[in-house]
Amino acid sequence: MTAFTPEQFAATNKANIETLLSLTNSAFANAERLAALNLNTARSILEDSVASTKALMGAKDLQEVLSLQSSLAQPLVEKAVAYARSVYEIASQSQEELSKVVEGQVAEMNKGVAVALDKAAKSAPAGSDVAVAAVKSAIAAANSAYDSFSKAAKQATELAEANVAAATSATVKAVSTTTKTAAKKAA
């Protein structure tokens, strides 16, 4: 079996550093997106609060206050839901990017192991075919388990996304119905 050459070592280190830089850049980009979302949301909530307070202060009677409160609640809930959806989207995209990198690393590692195993099999003494076949079988089983786990994780993510979408829709509908009912009662 051949030794690990300095060129191979350098190439492996370079690939690892590039992967690390890619992950770091992705993390910073997602942190920037999250910070921008938080700042924009805070600004929007502040502006809405000022406008709502002005509207409530200008109300002439209790019925108008109740009507205004009902009409102001729905946009606030819709913005909260949109914010939560955006945070979830950023987190989901981050997880997807990380998964792609991990999958690429696993694929490269599997190639390296397969190449090393083939080299070892060629220089192995006679009669070691059974041991080499057992190692290959174990590697294939591990890869199969990893693939199954990866597919299950993707399905769980898709299910979670569908559940978030359904919950979001239900929340917005419930607030809309409540707001309309309260507005009718106030009128």
N, C-alpha and C positions, 0 to 999 in steps of 0.2 A: 504494500500500500504506500502511495507517495505521501510525503509530508506536506503540510500546509505551507505554501511558498509565501515569501514576503509580498509578492504581487497580489496573491489571493487575499492575504491579510489586509493589505491596503485597500483593495477593492471592496472587501466586506465592510471595513470601517467607513469608507466613503459612502457606501450605500446606507449604512446605519445613520450616519450624520445627516444625509439628505432626507431620510425618513423622519428623523427627529426635527429637523428644520421645517419640514412640511407640516408635521403635527403642531409645532409651536406656532407657525404662521396661521394655521387653521384655528387654533385656540384663541389667538389674539384677535383674529377677524370676528370670531363669534362673540368674544367679550365686547368688542367694539359695537357690534350689532345690538347686543343686549343693553349696553350702556346707552346707546342712542334711543332704543325703545323706551327705556326707563325715563330718560330725560324728556322725551317727547310726550310720554304718558303723563308725567308729573306736570309739565307745562299745560297740557290740555285739561287736566283735572283742575288745576288752579284757575285757568281761564273760565271753565264751566262753573266753578264754585262762585267766582266773582259775579258772573252773569246771573246765576241762580239766586244768589243773595240779593242782588239788585232787583230782580223780578219779584222775589218774595217781599222785599221791603216796600215795593210799590203797590202791593195788593191792597185793595180797599176794604175787603171783609174776609171773614173766616172761610166762606165758600170759595172765594178766589184763591186763598192760600192753599186749601185742600186740592183744588183743581191744578194749581201750579205744581204742587208736590207730586201729584200723580203723573203729570206730564214730564217732569224732570227726572223721575226715577228710571224710566225706560232707557233713555240715552246713556245714563250712567251705567246701567247693567250691561248694555250692549258694548260699551267701551271696555268694561271689565272683562267681558267674555272675549273681545277682540284682543285685549292685552294677553290674557291667558293663552289664547290660541297662538299668538305670535311667539311667546316664550316657549311654548311646547314645540313650535316649528323650529326655532333656533336650536333647541336641545336635541330634537330629532335629527336635524341635519348634522349636528356635531357628532352624534352617535353613529350616523351613517358613514361619515367621513372616516371616523376611527375604525369602524368595521372594515371598510375597504382596505385601509392600511394593514390591519391585522390579517385579513385574508391574503393580501399580497405577500406579507412576511411568511405566513404559513406555507403558501405555495412555493416560495423560494426555498424555504427550509426543507420542504419535502423533496424538491429537486436535488438539493445538496445531499440529502440523506440517500436518495436513490442512486446518485452518481457514486457516492462513497461506498455504498453497499455493493454495487456492481463491480467496482474496482477491487473490493475486498473479496468478492466471490471469485474473481479471476485469479487472484493470487492465493486463494485458500487451498489448503491441502485436500487431496482426494477424499471423498466421503463426507465432506462438510456441506454438501448440497442441502441436506435436510435442515441443518441449522440456518443456512441462508434463506431457505424457503420459509422457515418459521418466522424469522425476523421480518421478511417481506410481508408475510401474512399479518403479523402484528401491526406493522405500519399501515397496511391497507385497512385493517379494522379500526385503527385510531383515526385515520383520515375519514372513514365512513362515519364514525361517531361524531367527529368535528362537523362534517357536512350536515348531519342530522340535527345537531345542536344549532348550527347556524341557520338552517331552514326554520327550525322551531322558533328561534329568536325573531326572525323576520316575520313569521306569522303572528307572533305575539305583539310585535310592534304594529303590524297592520290592524290587528284587532283593537289595540289600544287607541289607534288613530280613529277608527270607526266609532268607538265608544265615546271618545272626546267630541267628535263631530255630532253624534246623537245627543249627548248631554248638553252641548252648547245650543243646539237647535231647540231642545226642550226648555232650557232656561230662558232663552229669548222669547219663546212662545208664551211661557207661563207669565213672565213679566209683562208682556204685551197684553195678555188677557186680564191680568190684575189691574194694569193701568187703565185699560178701557172700562173695566167694571167700576173702578174708583172714580173715574171721570164722570160716568153716568150717574153715580150716586151723588157726586158733588153738584151736578147740574140740576 
